[in-house]
Amino acid sequence: MPVYLILAFAVMFETIGTTALKASEQFTKLGPSVVVILAYGISFYLLSITLRTMSVGIVYAFWSGFGIVMIATIGWIVFGQTLDLAAVAGLAMIIGGIAVIHLFSNSVSN
């Protein structure tokens, strides 16, 4: 499986875990709390696989950056949280930063 696909799944499970963390209401609801633990566990396992071929800084930039964008989007859609212009601009800069790393950095193994 390509390393970027594994990294995408790591982001997906991290996003699931963080969404469940909000739904767990400080770990007072069993179902979402179990999802948090399982999703983060899977995410970290997949993240560790990507570290076999990519540097930790690059992997973490992708994982955390896309995770931030995904969680902000889910917060807006699912939880009705607002995103003002500054928040949207900041999220766009995160995506732009990831694109710059991917397209122009010699640190990324393509």
C-alpha positions in Angstrom: 0.0 0.0 0.0 1.4 3.4 -0.9 2.7 5.4 2.0 0.5 8.4 1.3 -2.6 6.2 1.4 -1.5 4.8 4.7 -1.0 8.4 5.9 -4.4 9.4 4.6 -6.0 6.5 6.6 -4.0 7.6 9.7 -5.5 11.1 9.3 -9.0 9.6 8.8 -8.7 7.6 12.0 -7.3 10.6 13.9 -10.3 12.6 12.7 -12.7 9.9 13.8 -11.0 9.8 17.2 -11.2 13.5 17.7 -14.8 13.7 16.6 -15.6 10.9 19.1 -13.7 12.7 21.7 -16.1 15.6 21.4 -19.1 13.2 21.4 -17.7 11.4 24.5 -18.5 14.4 26.6 -15.2 14.1 28.7 -15.3 10.3 28.6 -18.7 10.1 30.3 -20.3 8.2 27.3 -19.0 4.7 26.9 -19.5 4.2 23.1 -17.8 7.3 21.9 -15.0 6.8 24.5 -14.3 3.4 23.1 -14.2 4.8 19.6 -11.7 7.4 20.8 -9.3 4.8 22.1 -9.6 2.5 19.1 -9.4 5.2 16.5 -6.3 6.9 18.0 -4.7 3.5 18.4 -5.2 2.7 14.8 -4.1 6.2 13.7 -0.9 6.0 15.7 -0.2 2.5 14.3 -0.6 3.7 10.8 1.4 6.8 11.5 4.2 4.5 12.7 4.2 2.6 9.5 4.7 5.8 7.4 7.8 6.6 9.5 9.6 3.6 7.9 10.0 5.6 4.7 9.3 9.3 5.6 10.8 11.7 8.1 8.9 12.3 11.3 8.7 16.1 10.7 7.1 15.7 7.3 4.8 12.9 8.4 3.6 14.9 11.4 3.1 18.1 9.3 0.8 16.1 7.0 -1.0 14.3 9.7 -1.6 17.2 12.0 -2.3 19.7 9.2 -4.9 17.6 7.4 -6.3 16.6 10.8 -6.8 20.2 11.8 -8.6 21.0 8.5 -10.8 17.9 8.7 -11.7 18.5 12.4 -12.5 22.2 11.7 -14.7 21.1 8.8 -16.5 18.5 10.9 -16.9 21.0 13.7 -18.6 23.3 11.3 -20.8 20.7 9.6 -21.7 18.4 12.5 -21.4 20.5 15.6 -22.5 23.8 14.1 -19.3 25.6 15.1 -18.6 28.8 13.2 -15.6 29.5 11.0 -15.0 33.1 10.4 -12.9 34.5 7.5 -9.7 34.4 9.6 -10.2 30.8 10.4 -10.9 29.9 6.8 -7.8 31.8 5.7 -5.7 30.0 8.3 -7.0 26.6 7.2 -6.2 27.5 3.6 -2.6 28.4 4.7 -2.3 25.1 6.4 -3.3 23.3 3.1 -0.9 25.6 1.2 1.9 24.8 3.5 1.4 21.1 3.1 1.3 21.6 -0.7 4.6 23.5 -0.6 6.2 20.7 1.5 5.0 18.1 -0.9 5.7 19.9 -4.1 9.0 21.6 -3.4 10.8 20.0 -0.4 13.6 17.6 -0.9 12.7 16.1 2.5 9.7 14.3 1.1 10.2 10.8 -0.3 8.2 10.8 -3.5 
